[in-house]
Structure formats: structure tokens, C-alpha cells
Amino acid sequence: MTDHSIISQALAAKGANPQSVYDALRALTQATIGAKLFTVMTYDPETGEASRVFSNMPDAYPVSGTKPLNPTHWTQIVIEEHRSFVANDYEGVRAVFNDHELIRSLGCESVINIPMITAGEVRGTINCLDVAGHYTAERVAAAESLKLAGVACLLFQKQFQTKEASNG
């Protein structure tokens, strides 16, 4: 099992901010399951919109505004059933993601999207992409341990933004 203290330390650090906290989540994810491309998306169940809030490849996948989720079998698995979505080959990635060519150009042909859930609702996803076949059964099982750390990061971001808004 991977040491989750990196998240505790990032959250507790004086001057902590969403970037530093998500950097810690990326490091934890890298140590736990690995990912060439790592992003975090928030999801608003009220509006059905998602927003990328962190990316380790901002040139290819910048932090951006909101976008509506496109209903697919991905939505059924992640949003409705609260399960991680896994595709371990290019065909599986292509079947779900419109930007599959960009994903492949980055050397990624497998994906795991890990839902972060509070109060019975998906609030976001940890998105990890790597070479074909990367997300083995062992890595998928290990990915479950990232959910709590991800939720802590989302809640920190919300608290940070609320504090910034009241100070601004």
C-alpha cells in the first residue's frame, strides 16, 4: 500500500493551494498506479457539467471552463454506477473519448477514470492514462485507495475558493 501521508502533508502545509495539493495527488497516483497523463475533473451533478481543474500536461490538456458530459456507457459506469472506467487498448479509448487521437499522440492507449464520491454523488474524477495494457487488475484494485485522497483534494479546493472569494 502506498503512503498517503503526502496528501496529509500537502493539505496541512502553510500556504497550501489547489495546485500544490493536486501535485501531491499526482505524486501519490504515480506511486500507486502510474500515469503518463494525469488530470482531475470536477463534476456538478446539478448541472451535469465537468471542468478540468488539474493537468500534468497543460499544453495538451489545459485547465479549462466547463463542458457538459456526453452520455455514453462511460457515464453509466462512472456517474451512475460509481465505478472506475477502464479501457486498456486504443479501441476502448476511441470508443469513449472524442480526443482519442490526441491521447494516442501522447503515447497513451489505456485509461482509468476513478470517481470521487461524496454524499452519494460523483463530484469529480481522477483520470490516468498510460501505455496500452497498463491498468492491470492489480492497478485497478490499487486505484480504489486514491478515492479518499481525491475527495480531500476536491474539498480543499472548494474551501480554498470560498476563502479566496470572501477575501477578494
Secondary structure, DSSP 4 states (H G I P E B T S, - for coil): ---THHHHHHHHSTT--HHHHHHHHHHHHHHHT--SEEEEEEEETTTTEEEEEEES-TTTS----EEEPPPSHHHIIIIIT---EEE-SHHHHHTT-TTHHHHHHTT--EEEEEEEEETTEEEEEEEEEESTT-S-HHHHHHHGGGHHHHHHHHHHHHHHHHHHHHH-
